[in-house]
Amino acid sequence: VSHDLRKRLLDVVIGEDSESDHYDARNGPSSFRWVRGGLLDVPDPDDTPAEQEESDTDADINSGGNGWGLTDEGLEEICFEHHDAIQEMESILSNLFPDFIVSRLPATVLGESVTPMTANAPTNGDVFGYHIDADPNITPSSPWTDVYGRYPNRAAGKPRFMSCLIYLDDEWDGDQWQWGAPTRFVDVPTEDIDDLNVYDVQACPGRCIIMDQDIGHSVVAPNAAAGKRARYSLVWKLILHPKIVGQDMKQLAGGRKSRWPEIEYFGSAAQNQ
């Protein structure tokens, strides 16, 4: 995204003007805006029907982390108050996928505890595990599953679960990557835990990642060289709805290849090419 939009999204997330004299990224997240363990990105057990409580749904959908997350008030603000920068970014996403109806993840899918937007601020020393954002094949019983059922993501004619992540920091280590904190994607082609294929997307101001929600990934904490700096990011959890019955949900570009970079496959996907 542009420098101007990235800066305005950062201001929304941190709750202040990032160019003011009061803000210094070197001091890390403000305890007035952020809380340890605040990144609750799993369905609340109170929102889960009794018949689902013994299942592996919660564990498979997500595993949080010990990093900084927005306070409840902060999440409410970014999700449900009006912000020009957020509205502008959502317009960009809608225009990027003209063959689909793009919406935020509704609460009917995973419950009120999982917000349609979230932000995180990992700092050096934080520990995170691999997780997925959601999978329509393992959603809990809800009005959503009453209508759509459970199905593999990207199934023809069914809503596709996707996420959009934007790195927001004003600077992040240039081309040296000494500060670290990439988003790490994982492919597990076998049950052997040592047989993992990983792919890192390096944090870069304004860089945007658009991914299926059922892809395994992890936040990686910054290196010691970053000091107290947090690697800020903002995440949209999206639903791409088909516009026609039986629509091919795998073809996002709709034949407009020039709008997309060349695909880079890794892991088992590369082996199948």
PAZAPA-4460 file (N, C-alpha, C; in steps of 0.05 Angstrom, whole numbers, plus 32768, in hexadecimal, padded with zeros to 4 digits):
% residues 273
    n_x    n_y    n_z   ca_x   ca_y   ca_z    c_x    c_y    c_z   seq   type   mol
   8011   7FE8   8000   8000   8000   8000   8012   8019   8000     1      V     A
   8006   8030   7FFB   8015   8048   7FF9   8020   8051   8015     2      S     A
   8035   8061   8014   8040   806B   802E   802B   807A   803E     3      H     A
   801B   808A   8030   8006   809A   803F   7FF1   8088   804C     4      D     A
   7FE7   8074   803D   7FD3   8063   8049   7FDF   8052   805F     5      L     A
   7FF7   8048   805B   8004   8038   8070   8006   8048   808A     6      R     A
   800F   8062   8087   8012   8073   809F   7FF8   8077   80AD     7      K     A
   7FE3   807C   809E   7FC8   8080   80AA   7FBD   8067   80B7     8      R     A
   7FC3   8050   80AC   7FBB   8037   80B8   7FCB   8032   80D2     9      L     A
   7FE4   8039   80D2   7FF4   8037   80EA   7FE9   8049   8100    10      L     A
   7FE1   8061   80F9   7FD5   8073   810D   7FBC   8068   8119    11      D     A
   7FAC   805B   8108   7F93   804E   8112   7F9A   8038   8127    12      V     A
   7FAE   8028   8120   7FB5   8011   8131   7FC1   801A   814B    13      V     A
   7FD4   802D   814B   7FE1   8036   8164   7FD1   804A   8173    14      I     A
   7FBC   8055   8166   7FAA   8068   8174   7FB6   8083   8178    15      G     A
   7FCA   808B   8168   7FD5   80A6   816A   7FE4   80AC   8150    16      E     A
   7FED   80C5   814D   7FFB   80CE   8136   8018   80C4   8137    17      D     A
   8020   80B3   8124   803A   80A7   8125   8050   80BC   8120    18      S     A
   8049   80D4   8117   805C   80E9   8112   805D   80FE   8128    19      E     A
   804E   80F9   813E   804E   810C   8154   8067   8108   8165    20      S     A
   806C   811C   8176   8084   811C   8187   8080   8107   819E    21      D     A
   8067   80FE   81A3   8062   80EC   81B9   8067   80CF   81B1    22      H     A
   8069   80CA   8197   806B   80AE   818D   8088   80A8   8186    23      Y     A
   8092   8092   8190   80AD   8089   818A   80AC   806A   8187    24      D     A
   80AF   8060   816F   80AD   8044   816A   80C1   8034   817A    25      A     A
   80D8   8040   8181   80ED   8032   8190   80E4   802A   81AC    26      R     A
   80CE   8036   81B6   80C5   8030   81D1   80B3   8018   81D2    27      N     A
   80AB   800D   81BC   8099   7FF6   81BC   807C   7FFE   81BF    28      G     A
   806A   7FEA   81C1   804D   7FEF   81C3   8046   7FFE   81DD    29      P     A
   8033   8010   81DB   8028   801E   81F2   8016   800C   8202    30      S     A
   801A   800A   821C   8009   7FF9   822D   7FED   8004   8230    31      S     A
   7FE9   801D   8227   7FCE   8028   8227   7FBD   801D   8210    32      F     A
   7FCB   8014   81FB   7FBE   800B   81E2   7FC0   7FED   81DE    33      R     A
   7FD5   7FE2   81E9   7FDC   7FC6   81E4   7FDE   7FB6   81FE    34      W     A
   7FD9   7F9C   81FD   7FDA   7F8B   8214   7FE6   7F70   820D    35      V     A
   7FF6   7F66   821F   8002   7F4C   821A   7FED   7F36   8218    36      R     A
   7FEF   7F25   8204   7FDB   7F10   8200   7FC1   7F1B   81F5    37      G     A
   7FC0   7F34   81ED   7FA7   7F40   81E3   7F9F   7F36   81C8    38      G     A
   7FB1   7F28   81BA   7FAA   7F1E   819F   7F9A   7F04   81A2    39      L     A
   7F81   7F07   81AA   7F6F   7EF0   81AC   7F62   7EEB   8191    40      L     A
   7F6C   7ED6   8184   7F63   7ED1   8168   7F57   7EB5   8166    41      D     A
   7F4B   7EAC   817B   7F3F   7E91   817C   7F22   7E94   8184    42      V     A
   7F11   7E82   817C   7EF5   7E83   8186   7EF4   7E80   81A4    43      P     A
   7EE3   7E91   81B1   7EDF   7E90   81CD   7ECF   7E76   81D4    44      D     A
   7ED8   7E67   81E8   7EC9   7E4E   81EF   7EAB   7E54   81F5    45      P     A
   7EA5   7E6C   8200   7E8A   7E73   8205   7E79   7E76   81EC    46      D     A
   7E87   7E7A   81D5   7E79   7E7D   81BC   7E76   7E63   81AD    47      D     A
   7E82   7E4E   81B8   7E83   7E34   81AA   7E6E   7E21   81B5    48      T     A
   7E5D   7E16   81A3   7E48   7E04   81AC   7E54   7DEC   81BB    49      P     A
   7E44   7DE0   81CD   7E4E   7DCB   81DE   7E59   7DB3   81CE    50      A     A
   7E4B   7DAD   81B7   7E54   7D96   81A8   7E6F   7D9A   819B    51      E     A
   7E78   7DB3   819A   7E92   7DB9   818D   7EA9   7DBA   81A1    52      Q     A
   7EA2   7DBC   81BB   7EB7   7DC1   81CE   7ECC   7DAB   81D0    53      E     A
   7EC4   7D92   81CA   7ED7   7D7C   81CC   7EE6   7D78   81B2    54      E     A
   7EE0   7D88   819E   7EED   7D84   8184   7F07   7D94   8183    55      S     A
   7F15   7D91   816D   7F2F   7D9E   816A   7F2C   7DB9   815B    56      D     A
   7F13   7DC3   8159   7F0F   7DDB   8149   7F1F   7DF3   8153    57      T     A
   7F1E   7DF9   816D   7F2C   7E10   8178   7F4A   7E0E   8173    58      D     A
   7F55   7DF7   8178   7F72   7DF4   8175   7F7A   7DF7   8158    59      A     A
   7F6A   7DED   8146   7F71   7DEE   812A   7F6D   7E09   811E    60      D     A
   7F5A   7E18   8127   7F54   7E32   811B   7F6A   7E46   8121    61      I     A
   7F75   7E46   8139   7F89   7E59   813F   7F98   7E52   8159    62      N     A
   7FB0   7E5B   815C   7FBE   7E5B   8175   7FCA   7E76   8179    63      S     A
   7FC2   7E84   818D   7FC9   7EA0   8190   7FE7   7EA4   8194    64      G     A
   7FEF   7EB4   81A7   800B   7EB9   81AC   800C   7ECA   81C5    65      G     A
   8025   7ED0   81CE   8028   7EE0   81E6   802F   7EFD   81DF    66      N     A
   802C   7F05   81C6   8034   7F1F   81BE   801F   7F35   81C5    67      G     A
   8026   7F4D   81BE   8015   7F64   81C3   7FFD   7F64   81B0    68      W     A
   7FE5   7F67   81BB   7FCD   7F6A   81AB   7FBE   7F83   81B5    69      G     A
   7FAD   7F8D   81A4   7F9D   7FA5   81AC   7F8B   7F9E   81C4    70      L     A
   7F86   7FB2   81D4   7F72   7FAF   81E9   7F57   7FAB   81DD    71      T     A
   7F44   7FA2   81ED   7F28   7F9F   81E3   7F1E   7FB9   81D8    72      D     A
   7F24   7FCF   81E5   7F1B   7FE9   81DB   7F28   7FF0   81C1    73      E     A
   7F41   7FE9   81BE   7F4F   7FEE   81A5   7F44   7FDE   818E    74      G     A
   7F3E   7FC4   8193   7F32   7FB4   817E   7F17   7FBE   8176    75      L     A
   7F06   7FC6   818A   7EEC   7FD1   8183   7EEF   7FE9   8172    76      E     A
   7F03   7FFA   8178   7F06   8013   8169   7F0E   800D   814C    77      E     A
   7F22   7FFC   8147   7F2A   7FF8   812B   7F16   7FE9   811B    78      I     A
   7F06   7FD8   8129   7EF3   7FC7   811A   7ED9   7FD5   8114    79      C     A
   7ECF   7FE5   8127   7EB4   7FEF   8125   7EB0   800D   8125    80      F     A
   7EC6   801C   8128   7EC4   8039   8124   7ECE   8040   8108    81      E     A
   7EC5   8057   80FF   7ECC   805F   80E3   7EE9   806A   80E2    82      H     A
   7EF8   8060   80CF   7F13   806A   80CA   7F16   806C   80AC    83      H     A
   7F1D   8083   80A2   7F20   8087   8085   7F35   8074   8079    84      D     A
   7F4B   806F   8088   7F60   805E   807E   7F56   8042   807A    85      A     A
   7F47   8038   808E   7F3D   801D   808C   7F29   801A   8075    86      I     A
   7F18   802E   8072   7F04   802E   805D   7F12   802F   8042    87      Q     A
   7F27   803E   803F   7F36   8040   8026   7F43   8025   8020    88      E     A
   7F4F   8018   8034   7F5B   7FFE   802F   7F46   7FE9   8027    89      M     A
   7F2F   7FEA   8033   7F1A   7FD7   802C   7F10   7FDC   8010    90      E     A
   7F10   7FF4   8007   7F09   7FFA   7FEB   7F1E   7FEF   7FD8    91      S     A
   7F37   7FF1   7FDF   7F4D   7FE5   7FCF   7F49   7FC7   7FCC    92      I     A
   7F42   7FBA   7FE3   7F3E   7F9D   7FE2   7F27   7F95   7FD1    93      L     A
   7F11   7FA4   7FD3   7EFA   7F9F   7FC2   7F00   7FA2   7FA5    94      S     A
   7F10   7FB6   7F9E   7F18   7FBA   7F82   7F2C   7FA6   7F78    95      N     A
   7F3B   7F9A   7F8B   7F4F   7F86   7F83   7F41   7F6C   7F7B    96      L     A
   7F29   7F67   7F86   7F1B   7F4E   7F81   7EFF   7F55   7F75    97      F     A
   7EFE   7F60   7F5D   7EE5   7F69   7F51   7ED1   7F52   7F4B    98      P     A
   7EDB   7F39   7F49   7ECA   7F23   7F43   7EBC   7F17   7F5B    99      D     A
   7EC1   7F23   7F72   7EB7   7F19   7F8B   7EAA   7F2F   7F9C   100      F     A
   7E99   7F28   7FAF   7E8F   7F3B   7FC2   7EA0   7F37   7FDB   101      I     A
   7EAF   7F4C   7FE2   7EC2   7F4B   7FF8   7EB6   7F56   8012   102      V     A
   7EB7   7F47   8027   7EAC   7F50   8041   7EBF   7F48   8057   103      S     A
   7EBB   7F53   806E   7EC9   7F4A   8086   7EBD   7F30   8090   104      R     A
   7ECE   7F21   809F   7EC4   7F08   80AB   7EAE   7F0F   80BF   105      L     A
   7E96   7F04   80BC   7E80   7F0A   80CE   7E83   7EFB   80E8   106      P     A
   7E78   7F06   80FD   7E79   7EF8   8118   7E6B   7EDE   8118   107      A     A
   7E58   7ED9   8105   7E49   7EC0   8104   7E5B   7EA8   80FE   108      T     A
   7E74   7EAD   80F4   7E85   7E97   80EC   7E92   7E8B   8104   109      V     A
   7EA0   7E9B   8114   7EB0   7E91   812A   7EA9   7E9C   8145   110      L     A
   7E94   7EAD   8146   7E8C   7EB9   8160   7E96   7ED5   8163   111      G     A
   7E8B   7EE3   8177   7E91   7EFF   817C   7EAD   7F03   8185   112      E     A
   7EBB   7EEE   8190   7ED6   7EF2   819B   7EEA   7EF6   8185   113      S     A
   7EE4   7EED   816C   7EF7   7EF0   8156   7EEF   7F08   8145   114      V     A
   7EFE   7F1D   8147   7EF7   7F36   8139   7EFF   7F35   811C   115      T     A
   7EF2   7F44   810A   7EF8   7F43   80EE   7F12   7F51   80E7   116      P     A
   7F1D   7F61   80F9   7F37   7F6D   80F5   7F47   7F69   810F   117      M     A
   7F61   7F69   810D   7F72   7F67   8125   7F8C   7F74   811E   118      T     A
   7F9C   7F79   8133   7FB7   7F85   812F   7FC9   7F77   8143   119      A     A
   7FE2   7F75   813C   7FF5   7F6B   814F   800F   7F7A   814E   120      N     A
   801F   7F77   8163   8037   7F86   8167   804D   7F75   8174   121      A     A
   8056   7F60   8166   806B   7F4F   8172   8084   7F5E   8178   122      P     A
   8091   7F57   818E   80AA   7F63   8196   80BE   7F4D   819C   123      T     A
   80D7   7F54   819E   80EC   7F40   81A3   80E6   7F30   81BC   124      N     A
   80EA   7F16   81BA   80E5   7F04   81D0   80CA   7EF7   81D0   125      G     A
   80B7   7F01   81C0   809C   7EF5   81BE   809E   7ED9   81B1   126      D     A
   808B   7EC8   81B8   808B   7EAD   81AD   8070   7EA8   81A0   127      V     A
   806F   7E9E   8188   8056   7E99   817A   8057   7E7D   816E   128      F     A
   803F   7E72   816A   803D   7E57   815D   802F   7E5A   8142   129      G     A
   8031   7E45   8133   8023   7E44   8119   8005   7E42   811E   130      Y     A
   7FF6   7E4E   810C   7FD9   7E4E   810E   7FCD   7E53   80F3   131      H     A
   7FB3   7E50   80F1   7FA4   7E5A   80DA   7F90   7E6E   80E4   132      I     A
   7F87   7E80   80D2   7F74   7E94   80DB   7F58   7E88   80DD   133      D     A
   7F51   7E77   80CA   7F36   7E6A   80CA   7F36   7E56   80B3   134      A     A
   7F22   7E44   80B4   7F1F   7E30   809F   7F01   7E2A   809E   135      D     A
   7EF4   7E2F   8087   7ED7   7E29   8085   7ED0   7E0C   8087   136      P     A
   7EE5   7DFB   8087   7EE0   7DDE   8089   7EDD   7DD5   80A7   137      N     A
   7EE5   7DE7   80BA   7EE4   7DDF   80D6   7ED7   7DF5   80E7   138      I     A
   7EC5   7E05   80DB   7EB7   7E19   80EA   7EA4   7E0D   80FD   139      T     A
   7E9F   7E19   8115   7E8C   7E0E   8128   7E70   7E11   811E   140      P     A
   7E5D   7E03   812A   7E41   7E05   8123   7E38   7E21   8128   141      S     A
   7E2A   7E2D   8114   7E23   7E49   8116   7E0F   7E4F   80FF   142      S     A
   7E03   7E67   80FF   7DF2   7E6E   80E8   7E02   7E6D   80CE   143      P     A
   7E1C   7E72   80CF   7E2C   7E71   80B7   7E2C   7E54   80AB   144      W     A
   7E32   7E40   80BC   7E32   7E25   80B2   7E16   7E1B   80AB   145      T     A
   7E02   7E27   80B7   7DE6   7E1F   80B0   7DE1   7E26   8092   146      D     A
   7DED   7E3D   8089   7DE9   7E46   806E   7DFD   7E39   805A   147      V     A
   7E17   7E39   8061   7E2B   7E31   804E   7E36   7E15   8053   148      Y     A
   7E31   7E0A   806B   7E3D   7DF1   8072   7E5B   7DF4   8077   149      G     A
   7E69   7DDD   8078   7E86   7DDC   807B   7E91   7DD2   8060   150      R     A
   7EA6   7DDF   8057   7EB1   7DD9   803C   7ECE   7DE1   803B   151      Y     A
   7EDE   7DD5   8029   7EFA   7DDE   8025   7EFB   7DFA   801B   152      P     A
   7F0E   7E09   8026   7F12   7E25   801C   7F19   7E24   7FFF   153      N     A
   7F0F   7E37   7FF0   7F12   7E39   7FD2   7F00   7E27   7FC3   154      R     A
   7EEC   7E1A   7FD0   7ED9   7E09   7FC2   7EC8   7E1B   7FB0   155      A     A
   7EC1   7E10   7F99   7EB1   7E1F   7F85   7E97   7E28   7F90   156      A     A
   7E90   7E42   7F8C   7E76   7E4C   7F94   7E73   7E51   7FB1   157      G     A
   7E88   7E4E   7FC1   7E86   7E51   7FDE   7E98   7E69   7FE6   158      K     A
   7E90   7E77   7FFC   7EA0   7E8E   8005   7EBD   7E85   800C   159      P     A
   7ED0   7E95   8003   7EEC   7E8F   8007   7EF7   7EA0   801F   160      R     A
   7F04   7E93   8032   7F0F   7EA0   8049   7F2B   7EA9   8043   161      F     A
   7F30   7EC4   8045   7F4A   7ECF   8040   7F51   7EE4   8055   162      M     A
   7F6B   7EE9   8058   7F74   7EFE   806A   7F86   7F11   805B   163      S     A
   7F87   7F2A   8064   7F98   7F3E   8059   7FA8   7F4B   8070   164      C     A
   7FC3   7F49   806E   7FD4   7F54   8083   7FE5   7F6A   8077   165      L     A
   7FE8   7F80   8086   7FF9   7F97   807D   800D   7F9E   8093   166      I     A
   8026   7F9F   808B   803B   7FA8   809E   803B   7FC7   809F   167      Y     A
   803B   7FD2   80B8   8035   7FEE   80BB   804C   8000   80C4   168      L     A
   8062   7FF5   80CD   8077   8006   80D9   8082   801A   80C5   169      D     A
   808A   8031   80CF   8096   8045   80BD   80B0   803B   80B1   170      D     A
   80BF   802C   80C0   80D8   8020   80B6   80DA   8004   80C2   171      E     A
   80E7   7FF3   80B3   80ED   7FD8   80BE   8106   7FCD   80B1   172      W     A
   811D   7FD8   80B8   8137   7FCC   80B3   8140   7FCB   8096   173      D     A
   8133   7FDB   8085   813C   7FDC   806A   813E   7FC0   805C   174      G     A
   8154   7FBB   804F   8158   7FA2   8040   8169   7F8E   8050   175      D     A
   8171   7F94   8068   8183   7F83   8077   8175   7F6D   8086   176      Q     A
   815C   7F71   808D   814C   7F5D   809C   8157   7F56   80B7   177      W     A
   8168   7F68   80C3   8173   7F62   80DD   815E   7F63   80F3   178      Q     A
   8148   7F72   80EE   8133   7F73   8103   8120   7F5B   8101   179      W     A
   8121   7F4D   80EB   8111   7F35   80E9   80F3   7F39   80E9   180      G     A
   80E4   7F27   80F7   80C7   7F28   80F9   80B8   7F24   80DF   181      A     A
   80BF   7F10   80D0   80AF   7F0A   80B8   8096   7EFC   80C0   182      P     A
   8084   7EF9   80AD   806D   7EE6   80AF   8076   7ECC   80A3   183      T     A
   8075   7EB7   80B2   8080   7E9D   80A9   8069   7E8A   80A2   184      R     A
   8069   7E81   8089   8056   7E6E   8080   8061   7E51   8081   185      F     A
   8050   7E3E   8087   8059   7E23   808B   8048   7E10   807A   186      V     A
   8055   7DFC   806F   8048   7DE7   8060   8050   7DCD   806C   187      D     A
   803D   7DBD   8074   8042   7DA3   8081   8039   7D8D   806F   188      V     A
   804A   7D84   805D   8041   7D6F   8049   8040   7D53   8055   189      P     A
   804C   7D4F   806C   804A   7D35   8079   8045   7D39   8097   190      T     A
   8042   7D23   80A5   803E   7D24   80C2   8058   7D27   80D1   191      E     A
   806F   7D27   80C3   8089   7D29   80D0   808E   7D47   80D6   192      D     A
   808F   7D4E   80F0   8092   7D6A   80F8   80AC   7D76   80EE   193      I     A
   80C0   7D65   80E8   80D9   7D6F   80DE   80D8   7D74   80C0   194      D     A
   80C3   7D6C   80B3   80C0   7D6F   8096   80AF   7D88   8090   195      D     A
   80B9   7D9F   8099   80AA   7DB8   8096   80B6   7DC9   8080   196      L     A
   80A5   7DD4   806F   80AE   7DE8   805C   80A4   7E03   8065   197      N     A
   80B6   7E16   8068   80AE   7E30   8071   80B6   7E45   805D   198      V     A
   80A7   7E5B   805C   80AC   7E71   804A   80A7   7E8B   8059   199      Y     A
   80BB   7E9C   805A   80B9   7EB5   8069   80B3   7ECC   8057   200      D     A
   80A0   7EDC   805E   809A   7EF6   8051   80A5   7F0B   8063   201      V     A
   80B9   7F1A   805B   80C6   7F2D   806C   80B4   7F46   8070   202      Q     A
   80B5   7F50   8088   80A6   7F69   808E   80B2   7F80   8080   203      A     A
   80A1   7F90   8073   80AA   7FA7   8064   8093   7FBC   8066   204      C     A
   8099   7FD5   806D   8084   7FE9   8070   8071   7FEA   8058   205      P     A
   8058   7FE6   805C   8044   7FE8   8047   8040   7FCE   8038   206      G     A
   8050   7FBA   803D   804D   7FA0   802F   8032   7F93   8037   207      R     A
   8025   7F87   8024   800A   7F7B   8029   800B   7F5E   8022   208      C     A
   8002   7F4D   8034   8000   7F30   802F   7FE2   7F29   802D   209      I     A
   7FDA   7F1C   8018   7FBF   7F12   8015   7FC1   7EF3   8014   210      I     A
   7FB3   7EE6   8026   7FB7   7EC9   8028   7F9D   7EBC   802F   211      M     A
   7F9B   7EA2   8029   7F84   7E92   8032   7F86   7E8E   8050   212      D     A
   7F6F   7E8E   805E   7F70   7E8D   807B   7F77   7E71   8085   213      Q     A
   7F76   7E5D   8074   7F7C   7E42   807D   7F9A   7E3A   8078   214      D     A
   7FAA   7E4D   8071   7FC7   7E49   806E   7FD5   7E4C   8088   215      I     A
   7FE5   7E38   8090   7FF4   7E3A   80A9   8009   7E4F   80A8   216      G     A
   800B   7E5F   80BD   801F   7E75   80BE   8024   7E7D   80DB   217      H     A
   8038   7E8D   80DF   803F   7E96   80FA   804B   7EB1   80F9   218      S     A
   8045   7EC1   810D   8054   7EDA   8113   8070   7ED1   811C   219      V     A
   8085   7EE0   8114   80A0   7EDB   811E   80A8   7EF4   812D   220      V     A
   80B2   7EF1   8146   80BA   7F08   8156   80D2   7F16   814A   221      A     A
   80D4   7F31   814D   80EC   7F3F   8144   8105   7F35   8151   222      P     A
   811C   7F39   8144   8136   7F33   8150   813E   7F48   8164   223      N     A
   8153   7F41   8174   815C   7F54   8189   8164   7F6F   817D   224      A     A
   816D   7F6F   8164   8176   7F88   8157   8160   7F9C   8155   225      A     A
   8147   7F93   8156   8130   7FA6   8154   812C   7FB5   816E   226      A     A
   8139   7FAD   8184   8134   7FBA   819E   8118   7FB5   81A8   227      G     A
   810B   7FCA   81B2   80F0   7FC8   81BB   80DB   7FCC   81A6   228      K     A
   80E4   7FD1   818D   80D1   7FD7   8178   80BD   7FBF   8174   229      R     A
   80A5   7FC6   816E   8091   7FB2   8166   808E   7FB3   8148   230      A     A
   8089   7F9B   813D   8083   7F99   8120   8064   7F9A   811E   231      R     A
   8059   7FB2   8118   803C   7FB6   8118   8031   7FAB   80FE   232      Y     A
   801A   7F9E   8100   800B   7F96   80E8   7FED   7F97   80EE   233      S     A
   7FDE   7F9A   80D9   7FC1   7F9B   80DA   7FB6   7F85   80C8   234      L     A
   7FA3   7F76   80D1   7F98   7F5F   80C3   7F7A   7F61   80BF   235      V     A
   7F72   7F5D   80A6   7F55   7F5A   80A0   7F4F   7F3D   809C   236      W     A
   7F3A   7F32   80A8   7F30   7F17   80A2   7F19   7F1B   808F   237      K     A
   7F1B   7F10   8077   7F09   7F16   8061   7EFA   7EFD   8058   238      L     A
   7EE3   7F02   804C   7ED4   7EEE   803E   7ED0   7EF8   8021   239      I     A
   7ED8   7EE7   800E   7ED2   7EED   7FF2   7EBA   7EDC   7FEA   240      L     A
   7EA4   7EEA   7FE5   7E8B   7EDC   7FDD   7E89   7EDA   7FBF   241      H     A
   7E80   7EC4   7FB4   7E7C   7EC1   7F97   7E66   7ED3   7F8E   242      P     A
   7E68   7EDC   7F75   7E53   7EEC   7F69   7E40   7EDC   7F58   243      K     A
   7E49   7EC3   7F50   7E38   7EB2   7F40   7E38   7E96   7F4C   244      I     A
   7E24   7E87   7F46   7E21   7E6C   7F50   7E38   7E5A   7F45   245      V     A
   7E45   7E4B   7F56   7E5A   7E39   7F4D   7E73   7E47   7F44   246      G     A
   7E77   7E60   7F4C   7E8F   7E6F   7F43   7EA9   7E62   7F4B   247      Q     A
   7EBD   7E63   7F3A   7ED8   7E5A   7F40   7EE4   7E6C   7F54   248      D     A
   7EE9   7E63   7F6D   7EF3   7E74   7F82   7F12   7E74   7F83   249      M     A
   7F1E   7E65   7F72   7F3C   7E63   7F72   7F48   7E79   7F61   250      K     A
   7F3A   7E83   7F4D   7F44   7E97   7F3A   7F3F   7EB3   7F44   251      Q     A
   7F51   7EBE   7F54   7F4C   7ED8   7F60   7F4F   7EEF   7F4C   252      L     A
   7F61   7EEC   7F39   7F67   7F01   7F27   7F53   7F03   7F10   253      A     A
   7F43   7EEE   7F0C   7F30   7EEE   7EF7   7F3C   7EF2   7EDB   254      G     A
   7F54   7EE8   7ED7   7F61   7EEB   7EBD   7F72   7F04   7EBA   255      G     A
   7F71   7F15   7ECE   7F80   7F2E   7ECD   7F9C   7F2A   7EDA   256      R     A
   7FAD   7F1A   7ECD   7FC6   7F12   7ED8   7FD9   7F2A   7EDE   257      K     A
   7FD6   7F3F   7ECE   7FE8   7F56   7ED2   7FE4   7F63   7EED   258      S     A
   7FCE   7F5E   7EFB   7FC9   7F6A   7F15   7FD8   7F5C   7F2B   259      R     A
   7FE3   7F44   7F26   7FEE   7F33   7F3B   800B   7F2D   7F35   260      W     A
   801C   7F2B   7F4A   8037   7F22   7F45   8038   7F05   7F3E   261      P     A
   804F   7EFC   7F33   8052   7EE0   7F2C   8050   7ECF   7F45   262      E     A
   8042   7EB8   7F43   803E   7EA7   7F5A   8058   7E98   7F60   263      I     A
   805F   7E97   7F7A   8077   7E88   7F83   806D   7E72   7F95   264      E     A
   8071   7E59   7F8C   8068   7E42   7F9B   807E   7E38   7FAE   265      Y     A
   8076   7E2C   7FC4   808A   7E1F   7FD5   807E   7E07   7FE2   266      F     A
   808F   7DF6   7FED   8086   7DDE   7FFA   8078   7DCA   7FE8   267      G     A
   8063   7DBE   7FF1   8055   7DAA   7FE1   8048   7DB6   7FC8   268      S     A
   8041   7DD0   7FCA   8036   7DDD   7FB2   804A   7DDE   7F9B   269      A     A
   8064   7DE3   7FA2   8079   7DE4   7F8E   807D   7DC8   7F82   270      A     A
   807A   7DB3   7F93   807F   7D98   7F89   8069   7D8F   7F75   271      Q     A
   8052   7D9C   7F77   803C   7D94   7F66   803B   7DA4   7F4C   272      N     A
   804E   7DB6   7F48   804E   7DC6   7F30   805B   7DB7   7F19   273      Q     A
***
